[in-house]
């Protein structure tokens, strides 16, 4: 046996499991066909957040007159945005590569093929391993009639490679990928149309979250069509089932991702390949549980959609519960900090029963941080009465958590 563990895939699940196993003294070989970091670091979370940051800064500069600053934008070079994204990804990836190297893992940059449950083939070489872990990730989901061509019909991978800003874009799907790209492009002045098959935007979110985002889209001039889909495409003209005709410069198909998973008994499957919750932090904790035995509760996996305002939620939604639960909402306008930041659009909503929180939903600046306070309360079963004993700083967004629990009538 050459190695105790052979891991296929260097994304969040693969490198987390590998580093933990190697730290315990196990011999590990990791196979990666492209770059360490997987989709999240190279084609997902990290590059899109870099784009979002640039888009938000661009929008702020355009509105600088609101604070008495007169700015004339003489030129906008989108290639610099791409350059910043590439540098950001490269810096983070190099840090990961160094961490993996220092852990003692042998990395083989090659396509890997599983011969049997104890043999991996790569670069015409055979590797004998005690256990195979498949962490092969996922790929953009393709739907009939909207097959990717990399030019007009783009996947979430393809859109990262565009070297220019399109004048208009049709986005199919309003999940995390679709919503973040709608926000990125809209902030840069691109004309956006979103088509969603469900009754509301972000169908996996709480109904109040969906309705608020729909209102924000209307305010920002982002067009969207619900209960609708693409019926046909002729040239670059798109016909929706509702009869609406759209002529976008590009189409971004953002209908989710599909697992890449080898079908073979006797191997362990982690991350997106497992087809459970396709999120990087879920993959990391799944791999940590596998490699260290530290458990995590899958039902308490938070969801976050970035941009302005951020969107975050965990636990039960309004549409999941009956009348025995209490639903309480605090508008972000109740917080002084939101007025200071010109970030008054949003709310904090919690779903409670018998003095405990079972669901939390936030649309607000800093929602990605706020959700973890409520997640901690929920997972550790801290009662509302106990939570009231905590002193929250003022002025902050987090004090909204204190405000909202004080509004609940027992």
C-alpha positions as CSV (number, residue, x, y, z in Angstrom):
1,X,0.0,0.0,0.0
2,X,1.4,3.4,-1.1
3,X,-0.9,5.6,1.0
4,X,-3.5,5.1,3.7
5,X,-5.9,7.6,2.0
6,X,-6.3,8.6,-1.6
7,X,-8.5,11.7,-2.1
8,X,-9.9,12.7,-5.4
9,X,-10.6,16.4,-5.5
10,X,-8.9,19.4,-3.9
11,X,-11.9,21.5,-3.0
12,X,-13.1,22.3,0.5
13,X,-14.1,18.7,1.3
14,X,-11.0,17.2,-0.1
15,X,-8.3,19.5,1.3
16,X,-10.1,19.7,4.7
17,X,-10.2,15.9,5.1
18,X,-6.6,15.6,3.8
19,X,-5.1,18.1,6.1
20,X,-6.9,16.7,9.1
21,X,-6.0,13.1,8.3
22,X,-2.3,14.0,7.6
23,X,-2.2,15.9,10.9
24,X,-3.1,12.6,12.6
25,X,-0.1,10.9,11.1
26,X,-1.9,9.2,8.1
27,X,-0.3,9.1,4.7
28,X,-2.4,11.0,2.2
29,X,-2.2,11.5,-1.6
30,X,-4.6,14.0,-3.1
31,X,-5.5,14.2,-6.8
32,X,-6.6,17.5,-8.3
33,X,-7.1,17.9,-12.1
34,X,-6.8,21.7,-12.0
35,X,-6.3,24.0,-9.0
36,X,-6.6,23.4,-5.2
37,X,-9.5,25.1,-3.7
38,X,-12.2,23.7,-6.0
39,X,-15.2,25.5,-7.3
40,X,-15.5,27.8,-4.3
41,X,-12.1,29.3,-4.5
42,X,-11.6,29.3,-8.2
43,X,-15.0,29.6,-9.9
44,X,-17.5,30.4,-7.2
45,X,-17.5,32.0,-3.7
46,X,-14.2,33.9,-3.8
47,X,-14.2,35.4,-7.4
48,X,-17.8,36.4,-7.2
49,X,-17.2,38.2,-3.9
50,X,-14.4,40.1,-5.5
51,X,-16.6,41.1,-8.3
52,X,-19.3,42.1,-5.8
53,X,-16.9,44.3,-3.9
54,X,-15.8,46.1,-7.0
55,X,-19.4,46.6,-8.2
56,X,-20.4,48.0,-4.8
57,X,-17.5,50.4,-4.8
58,X,-18.4,51.5,-8.3
59,X,-22.0,52.2,-7.3
60,X,-20.9,54.1,-4.2
61,X,-18.6,56.3,-6.3
62,X,-21.4,57.1,-8.7
63,X,-23.6,58.2,-5.8
64,X,-20.8,60.1,-4.0
65,X,-22.7,63.4,-4.5
66,X,-25.0,62.3,-1.6
67,X,-22.1,63.0,0.8
68,X,-21.0,66.2,-0.9
69,X,-18.3,64.6,-3.1
70,X,-18.5,65.6,-6.8
71,X,-16.8,62.9,-8.8
72,X,-16.5,62.7,-12.6
73,X,-15.8,59.2,-13.9
74,X,-13.8,59.7,-17.0
75,X,-13.0,56.1,-17.7
76,X,-14.0,52.7,-16.4
77,X,-11.6,49.8,-17.2
78,X,-13.4,46.5,-16.5
79,X,-10.1,44.6,-17.1
80,X,-8.9,46.0,-13.7
81,X,-11.9,44.3,-12.0
82,X,-10.9,41.0,-13.6
83,X,-7.3,41.6,-12.7
84,X,-8.2,42.2,-9.0
85,X,-10.4,39.1,-9.0
86,X,-7.5,37.0,-10.4
87,X,-5.0,38.3,-7.9
88,X,-7.3,37.7,-5.0
89,X,-8.0,34.1,-6.0
90,X,-4.3,33.5,-6.6
91,X,-3.2,34.9,-3.2
92,X,-5.7,32.7,-1.3
93,X,-4.9,29.7,-3.4
94,X,-1.2,30.0,-2.8
95,X,-1.8,30.1,0.9
96,X,-3.9,26.9,0.7
97,X,-1.2,25.2,-1.4
98,X,1.4,26.1,1.2
99,X,-0.9,24.7,4.0
100,X,-1.4,21.5,2.1
101,X,2.3,21.1,1.4
102,X,3.2,21.8,5.0
103,X,0.8,19.1,6.2
104,X,2.7,16.5,4.3
105,X,0.1,15.6,1.7
106,X,1.4,14.4,-1.6
107,X,-0.5,16.3,-4.3
108,X,-0.8,14.9,-7.9
109,X,-2.1,17.4,-10.4
110,X,-3.8,15.1,-12.8
111,X,-7.2,13.6,-13.8
112,X,-7.7,10.5,-11.5
113,X,-9.5,7.4,-12.3
114,X,-10.7,4.8,-9.8
115,X,-9.7,1.3,-10.9
116,X,-11.1,-0.4,-7.8
117,X,-11.8,0.5,-4.2
118,X,-8.1,0.5,-3.4
119,X,-6.5,1.6,-6.6
120,X,-6.3,5.0,-8.3
121,X,-4.8,5.6,-11.7
122,X,-3.3,9.0,-12.7
123,X,-0.7,9.9,-15.3
124,X,-0.3,6.3,-16.3
125,X,0.7,5.5,-12.7
126,X,-1.1,3.3,-10.3
127,X,-1.5,4.3,-6.6
128,X,-2.4,1.7,-4.0
129,X,-4.4,3.2,-1.1
130,X,-6.1,1.8,1.9
131,X,-9.2,4.0,1.5
132,X,-10.5,6.2,-1.3
133,X,-12.4,9.4,-0.6
134,X,-14.2,10.9,-3.6
135,X,-14.6,14.7,-3.2
136,X,-15.1,15.4,-6.9
137,X,-17.3,18.5,-6.5
138,X,-20.1,19.6,-8.8
139,X,-20.6,21.3,-12.2
140,X,-23.1,23.9,-13.4
141,X,-26.5,22.3,-14.1
142,X,-27.4,22.4,-17.8
143,X,-31.1,22.4,-18.9
144,X,-32.6,21.3,-22.2
145,X,-32.9,24.2,-24.7
146,X,-30.3,26.2,-22.8
147,X,-27.1,24.2,-23.4
148,X,-24.0,26.2,-22.7
149,X,-22.0,27.5,-25.7
150,X,-19.7,29.8,-23.7
151,X,-20.6,32.8,-25.9
152,X,-24.3,33.6,-25.7
153,X,-25.5,31.0,-23.2
154,X,-23.2,31.0,-20.3
155,X,-22.7,28.9,-17.2
156,X,-21.5,30.3,-13.9
157,X,-18.0,29.2,-14.9
158,X,-18.2,30.9,-18.3
159,X,-19.4,34.3,-16.9
160,X,-16.2,34.6,-14.9
161,X,-14.2,34.5,-18.1
162,X,-16.0,37.4,-19.8
163,X,-13.5,40.1,-20.6
164,X,-16.1,42.9,-20.9
165,X,-19.4,44.1,-19.3
166,X,-22.4,43.1,-21.4
167,X,-25.0,45.8,-22.1
168,X,-27.8,43.5,-21.0
169,X,-28.1,40.0,-19.4
170,X,-30.9,37.5,-19.0
171,X,-30.4,35.5,-15.8
172,X,-32.2,32.1,-15.6
173,X,-32.8,31.3,-11.9
174,X,-32.8,33.4,-8.7
175,X,-30.9,31.3,-6.2
176,X,-27.6,32.4,-4.8
177,X,-25.7,32.4,-8.1
178,X,-28.4,34.2,-10.0
179,X,-29.1,36.8,-7.3
180,X,-25.4,37.7,-6.8
181,X,-24.8,38.1,-10.5
182,X,-27.9,40.2,-10.9
183,X,-26.5,42.4,-8.2
184,X,-23.0,42.6,-9.7
185,X,-24.2,43.4,-13.2
186,X,-26.9,45.8,-12.0
187,X,-24.4,47.8,-9.9
188,X,-22.2,48.2,-13.0
189,X,-25.1,49.5,-15.0
190,X,-26.0,46.4,-17.0
191,X,-29.7,46.0,-17.9
192,X,-30.8,42.9,-16.0
193,X,-33.8,40.5,-16.5
194,X,-34.3,37.6,-14.2
195,X,-36.6,34.6,-15.0
196,X,-37.7,32.3,-12.2
197,X,-39.8,29.2,-12.6
198,X,-41.1,29.4,-9.0
199,X,-43.7,31.8,-7.6
200,X,-41.1,34.0,-5.9
201,X,-37.5,35.0,-6.2
202,X,-35.1,32.9,-4.1
203,X,-37.6,30.1,-3.6
204,X,-35.6,28.4,-1.0
205,X,-35.8,31.4,1.3
206,X,-38.5,32.5,3.8
207,X,-41.4,34.1,1.9
208,X,-40.8,37.5,3.5
209,X,-37.2,37.4,2.3
210,X,-38.4,36.7,-1.2
211,X,-41.0,39.5,-1.2
212,X,-38.4,42.0,0.2
213,X,-35.9,41.1,-2.6
214,X,-38.6,41.5,-5.2
215,X,-39.4,45.0,-3.8
216,X,-35.7,45.9,-3.9
217,X,-35.4,44.7,-7.5
218,X,-38.3,46.9,-8.5
219,X,-36.6,49.9,-6.8
220,X,-33.3,49.2,-8.6
221,X,-34.9,48.6,-12.0
222,X,-34.1,44.9,-12.2
223,X,-36.8,43.3,-14.2
224,X,-38.0,39.8,-13.2
225,X,-40.6,37.4,-14.3
226,X,-42.0,34.7,-12.0
227,X,-43.8,31.5,-12.8
228,X,-42.1,31.7,-16.1
229,X,-39.4,30.0,-18.3
230,X,-37.8,30.1,-21.7
231,X,-40.0,28.6,-24.3
232,X,-37.6,29.0,-27.3
233,X,-34.6,31.0,-28.6
234,X,-34.3,32.2,-32.2
235,X,-30.9,33.7,-32.9
236,X,-30.4,36.0,-29.9
237,X,-34.1,36.6,-29.3
238,X,-35.6,34.8,-26.3
239,X,-39.3,34.0,-26.0
240,X,-40.7,33.3,-22.6
241,X,-43.7,31.0,-21.9
242,X,-45.6,34.1,-20.8
243,X,-45.2,35.7,-24.2
244,X,-42.5,38.2,-23.1
245,X,-39.8,38.7,-25.7
246,X,-36.2,39.6,-24.6
247,X,-33.1,40.4,-26.6
248,X,-30.2,40.1,-24.2
249,X,-26.5,40.3,-25.1
250,X,-25.9,37.2,-22.9
251,X,-27.9,34.5,-21.0
252,X,-26.6,33.3,-17.7
253,X,-28.1,30.0,-16.7
254,X,-28.0,30.0,-12.9
255,X,-30.2,27.0,-12.1
256,X,-27.8,25.4,-9.6
257,X,-25.1,22.8,-9.8
258,X,-25.1,19.0,-10.1
259,X,-22.8,16.6,-8.3
260,X,-19.9,14.9,-10.0
261,X,-19.7,11.5,-8.3
262,X,-18.1,8.1,-9.3
263,X,-20.5,5.2,-8.9
264,X,-18.4,2.6,-7.0
265,X,-19.0,0.7,-3.8
266,X,-16.4,0.8,-1.1
267,X,-15.4,4.4,-1.4
268,X,-16.4,7.4,0.8
269,X,-18.1,10.4,-0.8
270,X,-17.7,14.0,0.6
271,X,-18.7,17.5,-0.3
272,X,-20.8,18.4,-3.4
273,X,-20.3,14.9,-4.7
274,X,-22.6,13.6,-1.9
275,X,-25.4,15.6,-3.4
276,X,-26.7,16.8,-0.1
277,X,-26.2,20.5,0.6
278,X,-24.0,22.0,-2.1
279,X,-22.3,24.7,0.0
280,X,-18.5,25.1,0.7
281,X,-19.0,25.4,4.5
282,X,-21.2,22.3,4.5
283,X,-18.5,20.4,2.7
284,X,-15.8,21.6,5.1
285,X,-17.8,20.5,8.2
286,X,-18.8,17.2,6.6
287,X,-15.1,16.5,5.9
288,X,-14.2,17.6,9.4
289,X,-16.7,15.2,10.9
290,X,-15.4,12.4,8.7
291,X,-11.7,13.0,9.5
292,X,-11.9,14.2,13.2
293,X,-15.1,12.8,14.5
294,X,-16.3,16.3,15.5
295,X,-20.1,16.3,14.7
296,X,-22.1,19.0,13.2
297,X,-25.9,19.4,12.8
298,X,-26.8,19.5,9.1
299,X,-30.1,21.1,9.8
300,X,-28.2,24.1,11.2
301,X,-26.3,24.9,8.0
302,X,-26.7,28.6,7.3
303,X,-27.4,30.0,3.8
304,X,-26.0,33.4,2.8
305,X,-26.4,35.4,-0.4
306,X,-24.0,38.4,-0.7
307,X,-24.5,41.9,-2.0
308,X,-26.4,44.9,-0.7
309,X,-28.2,44.1,1.4
310,X,-26.9,40.7,2.4
311,X,-29.4,37.9,2.8
312,X,-29.0,35.1,5.4
313,X,-31.1,32.4,7.0
314,X,-31.1,29.2,9.0
315,X,-33.7,26.9,10.4
316,X,-37.5,26.9,9.8
317,X,-39.2,29.3,7.4
318,X,-42.6,30.8,7.8
319,X,-44.0,28.5,5.1
320,X,-42.7,25.5,7.1
321,X,-44.6,26.2,10.4
322,X,-48.1,26.2,11.8
323,X,-49.9,28.7,14.0
324,X,-48.3,27.3,17.2
325,X,-45.1,29.2,16.2
326,X,-44.6,32.9,16.7
327,X,-43.2,35.1,13.9
328,X,-41.6,38.3,14.9
329,X,-40.0,40.9,12.6
330,X,-37.8,44.0,13.3
331,X,-37.3,46.4,10.5
332,X,-33.7,47.5,10.0
333,X,-34.9,51.1,10.1
334,X,-35.3,50.6,13.9
335,X,-31.5,50.5,14.2
336,X,-29.6,53.8,14.3
337,X,-26.5,52.2,12.7
338,X,-28.5,51.5,9.5
339,X,-29.3,55.2,9.1
340,X,-25.7,56.1,9.5
341,X,-24.7,53.6,6.9
342,X,-27.5,54.5,4.4
343,X,-28.5,50.8,4.7
344,X,-32.1,50.9,5.9
345,X,-33.6,48.3,3.6
346,X,-34.2,45.0,5.4
347,X,-35.3,43.2,8.5
348,X,-34.5,40.6,11.1
349,X,-37.2,37.9,11.5
350,X,-37.2,35.1,14.0
351,X,-39.6,32.1,14.3
352,X,-40.1,31.1,17.9
353,X,-42.0,28.6,20.1
354,X,-41.9,28.0,23.8
355,X,-39.1,30.5,24.5
356,X,-36.7,29.1,21.8
357,X,-35.8,30.2,18.3
358,X,-36.4,27.7,15.5
359,X,-35.8,29.9,12.5
360,X,-33.9,33.1,11.7
361,X,-34.1,35.2,8.5
362,X,-32.1,38.4,7.9
363,X,-32.0,41.0,5.0
364,X,-29.5,43.6,6.1
365,X,-26.0,44.9,5.9
366,X,-23.8,42.4,7.9
367,X,-26.4,39.7,7.7
368,X,-23.7,37.1,7.0
369,X,-22.2,37.9,10.4
370,X,-25.5,38.4,12.3
371,X,-26.9,35.0,11.3
372,X,-24.2,33.2,13.3
373,X,-25.3,34.8,16.6
374,X,-28.8,33.4,16.1
375,X,-27.3,30.1,14.8
376,X,-25.4,29.7,18.0
377,X,-28.5,30.4,20.1
378,X,-30.5,27.9,18.1
379,X,-28.0,25.1,18.0
380,X,-27.1,25.4,21.7
381,X,-30.8,25.7,22.7
382,X,-30.3,29.0,24.5
383,X,-33.7,30.3,25.7
384,X,-34.9,33.8,24.8
385,X,-35.0,34.7,28.5
386,X,-31.3,33.8,28.8
387,X,-30.4,35.7,25.6
388,X,-31.9,38.8,27.1
389,X,-29.1,38.8,29.7
390,X,-26.5,39.5,27.0
391,X,-25.4,43.2,26.6
392,X,-25.3,44.1,22.9
393,X,-23.2,47.1,21.9
394,X,-24.8,50.3,20.5
395,X,-25.0,51.4,17.8
396,X,-24.7,48.1,15.9
397,X,-26.8,45.8,13.7
398,X,-26.4,43.0,16.2
399,X,-28.4,44.9,18.8
400,X,-31.3,44.3,16.5
401,X,-31.3,40.7,17.9
402,X,-31.8,42.0,21.4
403,X,-34.5,44.4,20.2
404,X,-36.4,41.7,18.4
405,X,-36.4,39.2,21.3
406,X,-37.7,41.9,23.6
407,X,-40.7,42.4,21.3
408,X,-41.9,38.8,21.7
409,X,-44.7,38.5,24.1
410,X,-44.7,35.3,26.1
